[in-house]
Each structure stands twice: as C-alpha cells, then as structure tokens.
C-alpha cells in the first residue's frame, strides 16, 4: 500500500493598533510525503523426526 501527501499552505497575519501595522507575519509551507508499507509472510514446514 502506498500514500502520497502534498502540502501547500500560505497564510498572512497582521497585528494593528489604530490602523497602524505593528507586526506582519507570513507563513509559506510546501511539502511532499511518500510512504510505502509492505508485508511478507514466510512459512517453512519441517517433518517430524521419530
């Protein structure tokens, strides 16, 4: 089974006081994530020794 996740996020945030910008923040995040999950089963039969 495999998965792929793509992230693309941009945000802006401002703090104002009396219409004057005091702080201005910008966040720009991009990313890609891949995953692969596998499973294997191994079985070996042995004969009984008498």
C-alpha positions in Angstrom: 0.0 0.0 0.0 1.3 3.5 -0.8 0.3 7.0 0.0 1.3 10.5 -1.2 0.5 13.7 0.7 1.1 17.2 -0.8 1.1 20.3 1.4 0.8 23.8 0.1 -0.2 26.4 2.6 0.2 30.2 2.7 -1.0 32.5 5.5 -0.6 36.1 6.4 -1.4 37.7 9.8 -1.2 41.3 10.9 -1.4 43.0 14.3 -2.7 46.5 14.1 -3.2 49.3 16.6 -5.2 52.4 15.5 -4.8 51.5 11.8 -1.0 51.2 12.1 0.5 47.8 11.3 2.8 46.8 14.3 3.5 43.2 13.3 3.3 41.4 10.0 3.7 37.6 9.7 3.9 35.5 6.5 3.9 31.7 6.5 4.7 29.7 3.3 4.8 25.9 3.7 5.2 23.4 0.9 6.0 19.7 1.2 5.6 16.2 -0.1 5.4 13.0 1.8 5.5 9.5 0.4 5.1 6.2 2.3 5.1 2.6 1.3 4.0 -0.3 3.5 4.7 -3.9 2.6 4.1 -7.2 4.3 5.6 -10.6 3.7 4.7 -14.0 5.1 7.3 -16.8 5.2 6.4 -20.3 6.2 8.6 -23.4 6.3 7.2 -26.8 7.2 9.5 -29.3 8.9 8.9 -33.0 9.0 8.7 -34.6 12.5 11.7 -36.9 13.4 10.7 -40.2 15.2 
